[in-house]
Amino acid sequence: MHQWLKILWLLVTIFSVISFGWFLLGTTANFQRSLDLVGTVTLIMAGLPSLAITILSIRMLIKRWVPSSGVALAGFYSGMILLIILSVYLIQSVSTQGWLTEKITSDSLKITRDDKYEYRVDLINVFQKNSHARLYVKSAATGEEMSIPVDIHTNKIVGLGIKKVNNWGIMKPSSASNRYSLFTTKELGIPEEIFEIDLVTGTSKRLE
């Protein structure tokens, strides 16, 4: 076997190992969630065959296998081509949202009763171990925007209906200037939670 072919074989094998690892990291969001239905089907149809060919390829490399006939050489080329196709497919099937980039699910944009602020609740990486929430607020007078972390129990959300209009949080003025109360709703599927929002410091505090 030519030296260049051995190098190509080694590179394809390394590429397949990397693609399988990338697939596992991506479909589980760096192990922050379990495989969904699409990820499971992809694993069965492409991941496992790719893994099997890769393991066989590694064993053959270790044993310094050399094709001794035209049939063996044709099988070798076919295996390498199939491995490249499966590896590329695994890489393309991965979404970077939820681990390399945030996966944001947003509430409908609303305005406070005093018409001073637009706001919405943003759920980040919902249904994952690293899920959290924040409140987006925009001043109607100045256009100033801010995102305030809110300690909503997102880890308790097990199902979330996405409609054209969603009301996951209601922000109401309080007696104190520049302070509002944020109430979560039943649409989140968890018990109601109440937070004090301080628009001066850009912070929130759980009240209940």
Rosetta blueprint (number, residue, H / E / L):
1 M L
2 H L
3 Q H
4 W H
5 L H
6 K H
7 I H
8 L H
9 W H
10 L H
11 L H
12 V H
13 T H
14 I H
15 F H
16 S H
17 V H
18 I H
19 S H
20 F H
21 G H
22 W H
23 F H
24 L H
25 L H
26 G H
27 T H
28 T L
29 A L
30 N L
31 F L
32 Q L
33 R L
34 S L
35 L L
36 D L
37 L H
38 V H
39 G H
40 T H
41 V H
42 T H
43 L H
44 I H
45 M H
46 A H
47 G H
48 L H
49 P H
50 S H
51 L H
52 A H
53 I H
54 T H
55 I H
56 L H
57 S H
58 I H
59 R H
60 M H
61 L H
62 I H
63 K L
64 R L
65 W L
66 V L
67 P L
68 S L
69 S L
70 G H
71 V H
72 A H
73 L H
74 A H
75 G H
76 F H
77 Y H
78 S H
79 G H
80 M H
81 I H
82 L H
83 L H
84 I H
85 I H
86 L H
87 S H
88 V H
89 Y H
90 L H
91 I H
92 Q H
93 S L
94 V L
95 S L
96 T L
97 Q E
98 G L
99 W L
100 L L
101 T E
102 E L
103 K L
104 I E
105 T E
106 S E
107 D L
108 S L
109 L L
110 K E
111 I E
112 T L
113 R L
114 D L
115 D L
116 K L
117 Y E
118 E E
119 Y E
120 R E
121 V E
122 D E
123 L E
124 I E
125 N L
126 V L
127 F L
128 Q L
129 K L
130 N L
131 S L
132 H E
133 A E
134 R E
135 L E
136 Y E
137 V E
138 K E
139 S E
140 A L
141 A L
142 T L
143 G L
144 E L
145 E E
146 M E
147 S E
148 I E
149 P E
150 V E
151 D L
152 I L
153 H L
154 T H
155 N H
156 K H
157 I L
158 V L
159 G L
160 L L
161 G L
162 I L
163 K L
164 K L
165 V L
166 N L
167 N L
168 W L
169 G E
170 I E
171 M E
172 K E
173 P E
174 S L
175 S L
176 A L
177 S L
178 N L
179 R E
180 Y E
181 S E
182 L E
183 F E
184 T E
185 T L
186 K H
187 E H
188 L H
189 G L
190 I L
191 P L
192 E L
193 E L
194 I E
195 F E
196 E E
197 I E
198 D E
199 L L
200 V L
201 T L
202 G L
203 T E
204 S E
205 K E
206 R E
207 L L
208 E L
